[in-house]
């Protein structure tokens, strides 16, 4: 076996007559990889220069693939004459995600016009929570400056403060046949989804309620 530019061949590294076709090798690799490639992804093959050292195969090429997307390796095998050629395969997967349509300053409230959908390679945001529609981002506050075209992630934003500490609000109590509201004072700032403390100014009793866009709620169900 001899190594040539990062790939391996089982034949001597000297040009041969009746050489294998690089196009045929590329087609065989793509035919093997495409059925297991995510929808919308594209393939990029490594160098095929070493094919010129392979004798033309007289039988159909066989391909086996190893590795994990996005980087895989295809072993192209010929049975007659016997040789194996390895080629690197990169699977470029893209998805439509929310990106900044223009620069967004840290601390600003994000509007619909600040956002757009764009196809981006998965590897640039792998492992981070991204958004597949703009609704959860509109109205949120930018925690950092976001450049135009940058993918917006959960770590980049926070929901706005809906209730401020010291604010008097009506808290809904719902469930078990009860549907009432009571006036209370927020002891903490609260964003949508937060469970925060309130004080009943009449009794002095403290309790927790869930902050929602429609106001704080105690759900007894």
C-alpha positions in Angstrom: 0.0 0.0 0.0 1.4 3.5 -0.8 0.1 6.8 0.4 -0.4 9.6 -2.2 -1.7 13.0 -1.2 -3.7 11.7 1.8 -5.3 8.7 0.0 -4.1 5.1 -0.3 -3.8 2.8 -3.3 -3.1 -0.9 -3.4 -1.2 -0.7 -6.7 2.3 0.6 -7.3 2.4 4.4 -7.6 3.2 4.5 -11.3 0.9 5.5 -14.2 -0.7 2.5 -16.0 -2.3 2.1 -19.4 -6.0 1.5 -19.6 -6.5 3.6 -16.4 -9.7 3.8 -14.4 -12.0 6.7 -15.1 -12.2 9.3 -12.3 -15.7 10.1 -13.4 -16.7 6.5 -12.9 -15.2 6.4 -9.4 -16.9 9.7 -8.5 -20.2 8.4 -9.8 -19.9 5.1 -7.8 -19.1 7.0 -4.6 -22.0 9.4 -5.1 -24.4 6.5 -5.9 -23.4 4.8 -2.6 -23.5 7.9 -0.4 -26.6 9.8 -1.7 -29.2 7.4 -0.4 -28.0 7.9 3.2 -27.4 11.7 2.8 -29.8 14.1 4.5 -32.3 15.9 2.3 -30.9 19.1 0.8 -27.3 18.2 1.5 -24.6 18.2 -1.1 -21.5 16.1 -1.5 -17.9 17.2 -1.9 -15.3 14.5 -2.9 -11.7 14.6 -2.1 -9.0 14.4 -4.8 -9.4 11.8 -7.5 -5.9 12.3 -8.9 -4.8 8.9 -7.7 -7.3 7.2 -10.0 -4.6 7.4 -12.8 -2.6 4.8 -10.9 -5.6 2.3 -11.1 -6.0 -0.1 -13.9 -9.4 0.0 -15.6 -11.8 -2.1 -13.7 -13.5 -4.9 -15.7 -16.3 -5.5 -13.2 -18.7 -3.1 -11.4 -17.1 -1.0 -8.7 -18.1 -1.7 -5.1 -18.2 1.1 -2.5 -18.2 1.0 1.3 -18.5 4.1 3.4 -17.2 4.7 7.0 -17.1 7.6 9.3 -19.7 10.1 10.6 -21.4 13.0 8.7 -20.2 15.5 7.7 -16.8 13.8 7.2 -16.8 10.3 5.8 -14.4 8.0 3.8 -15.4 5.9 0.8 -13.5 2.8 -0.1 -13.9 2.1 -3.8 -13.0 -1.6 -4.6 -12.4 -3.3 -7.9 -12.5 -7.1 -8.1 -10.6 -7.5 -11.4 -7.9 -6.4 -11.4 -7.9 -6.1 -7.6 -7.4 -2.7 -6.1 -8.8 -0.3 -3.5 -9.0 3.5 -3.7 -10.0 5.7 -0.8 -11.6 9.1 -1.2 -12.7 11.6 1.4 -16.4 12.6 1.3 -17.7 15.8 2.9 -21.5 16.0 3.4 -22.4 19.7 3.3 -25.9 19.8 5.0 -27.8 23.1 5.1 -31.0 24.2 6.8 -33.2 27.2 6.7 -32.7 29.1 9.9 -33.3 32.6 11.4 -30.4 35.0 10.7 -30.0 38.7 11.3 -31.1 40.7 8.3 -29.1 43.7 9.5 -26.8 44.5 12.5 -28.6 44.2 15.8 -27.2 46.1 18.8 -26.9 44.5 22.2 -29.8 45.4 24.4 -32.2 46.3 21.6 -35.6 44.7 21.1 -35.6 42.6 18.0 -38.3 43.4 15.4 -39.6 41.4 12.4 -37.5 43.6 10.0 -34.3 42.6 11.8 -34.7 39.0 10.8 -34.8 36.8 7.7 -34.6 33.1 6.8 -31.5 31.8 5.2 -30.0 28.4 4.3 -26.9 27.9 6.4 -24.4 24.9 6.7 -25.4 22.9 9.7 -21.8 22.6 10.9 -21.6 26.4 11.7 -24.3 26.1 14.4 -24.1 22.4 15.4 -24.8 21.9 19.1 -26.5 25.2 19.5 -30.2 25.9 19.7 -31.3 27.8 16.6 -34.7 29.0 15.3 -36.6 27.7 12.3 -39.1 30.5 12.2 -38.9 34.1 13.4 -41.9 34.1 15.8 -39.9 33.1 19.0 -37.3 35.8 18.3 -39.5 38.8 17.5 -39.9 40.9 20.7 -36.9 39.3 22.3 -33.9 41.3 23.6 -30.5 40.9 22.0 -28.0 39.9 24.7 -25.0 40.7 22.4 -24.4 42.4 19.1 -25.5 40.3 16.2 -23.9 40.9 12.8 -25.9 40.9 9.6 -26.2 37.4 8.3 -25.3 35.8 11.6 -27.3 32.8 12.7 -29.5 33.8 15.8 -29.2 31.3 18.6 -31.0 30.9 21.9 -27.8 32.1 23.7 -28.0 35.4 21.7 -31.4 36.5 23.0 -33.6 36.7 26.1 -37.3 37.3 26.4 -38.2 40.9 27.6 -39.1 41.6 31.2 -42.9 41.5 31.4 -43.3 42.1 35.1 -40.9 44.3 37.2 -40.2 43.9 40.9 -42.6 46.1 42.9 -45.2 46.2 40.2 -48.8 45.6 41.2 -50.5 43.1 38.9 -53.6 40.9 38.7 -52.8 37.2 39.2 -55.2 34.7 37.7 -56.0 31.5 39.7 -57.4 28.8 37.5 -58.3 25.1 38.1 -60.3 22.8 40.4 -63.5 24.8 39.5 -61.9 28.1 40.6 -61.4 31.0 38.3 -60.6 34.2 40.2 -58.0 37.0 40.1 -56.2 38.7 42.9 -54.1 41.8 43.2 -50.5 41.1 44.2 -47.1 42.8 44.2 -44.2 41.2 42.2 -41.2 40.5 44.4 -39.0 39.8 41.3 -38.6 40.7 37.7 -40.2 38.1 35.4 -40.0 37.0 31.8 -42.4 34.7 30.0 -41.9 31.2 31.4 -40.4 32.3 34.7 -41.9 31.2 38.0 -41.5 34.2 40.3 -42.6 35.3 43.8 -45.5 37.6 44.6 -46.9 39.0 47.8 -50.6 39.5 48.6 -50.6 43.0 50.1 -53.7 42.3 52.2 -52.5 39.2 53.9 -48.8 39.5 53.5 -48.8 35.9 52.1 -46.1 35.1 49.5 -46.7 32.7 46.7 -45.3 31.9 43.2 -47.0 32.3 39.9 -46.0 31.6 36.3 -45.4 34.6 34.1 -47.1 34.4 30.7 -47.6 37.0 27.9 -51.2 37.4 29.2 -50.1 37.9 32.8 -49.1 35.8 35.9 -51.1 32.6 36.4 -51.5 30.1 39.2 -52.7 26.9 37.6 -54.3 24.5 40.1 -54.9 21.7 37.6 
